[in-house]
Amino acid sequence: MTSPGLALGPAADDIRRRLLDQIGRGQVRTGDRLGAERDLAQSLGVSRSTVRQALAALEVAGFVRRVPGRGGGTFVRQQKVERDLSQVVGVPALLRQQGMKAGSRVVSTGLVAADEEAVAALALPPGSYVIDIVRIRLADGTPISLEHVRLPAQQFPGLLDLPLGESLYELLEEHYATAPAEAVEHIEVTAAAADEATILGVETGSALLSITRTAKDAAGRVFEYSHDLFRADRTVITVRTPVSSQARKDTAGHGRVVRMRPRARP
């Protein structure tokens, strides 16, 4: 698939695919500088204009960034994580699907009294306790999100004694026969506070995707209330919506792709 708005000829598209394959196989890594257009054209056996078209397509798709000037060049960018809202899946499984290595750093865990927000979200009686877990999620060794999860303590006894560095969903399914059947997520753009910026390795004020989620099991019970902060520069949100045949007829010829670029708050 070529990038929206760029019509590539067969030769340029072939070069784009070959360079993308090198990136995917790790032959060139994040931050590496690709060869100059002249060198790439010679090694790949094509014209410089063909290489230039292929690099432009990769830049639009977010795989490389091109820096002008004598000390510039074309550099491999960090791969973005696609958050597909049509799936209810944990971050480790999400990263594995996209060929990235998942990791976690557990910041804190505890058994705490549920505040009003957690009581309302989890439909708990006042005075209930929740299991409180804060973790940093890593993609290929770099921080991608800061995760704060709260679970009903009565429903998951002994959870804090289990290893919490991997997928929480897989842990809940294995030990408590609980899996998400439905999730509601609210997404907004926020600016990174100083401590959040330090944890995620971004500048203070950088754009973050704030995702608040409640998840229900197959019986319709809410078992998770969480708040995630994802780096906006490393995350793409995808929404897949089924369209009826009549709607397709009504909108024929009017389809378009909209790319949302979040900005940090002033």
Secondary structure, 3 states (H helix, E strand, C coil): CCCCCCCCCHHHHHHHHHHHHHHHCCCCCCCCECCCHHHHHHHHCCCHHHHHHHHHHHHHCCCEEEECCCCCEEEECCCCEEEECCCCCCHHHHHHHCCCCEEEEEEEEEEEECCHHHHHHHCCCCCCEEEEEEEEEEECCEEEEEEEEEEEHHHCCCHHHCCCCCCHHHHHHHHHCCCCCEEEEEEEEEECCHHHHHHHCCCCCCEEEEEEEEEECCCCCEEEEEEEEEEHHHEEEECCCCCCHHHHHHCCCCCCCCCCCCCCCC
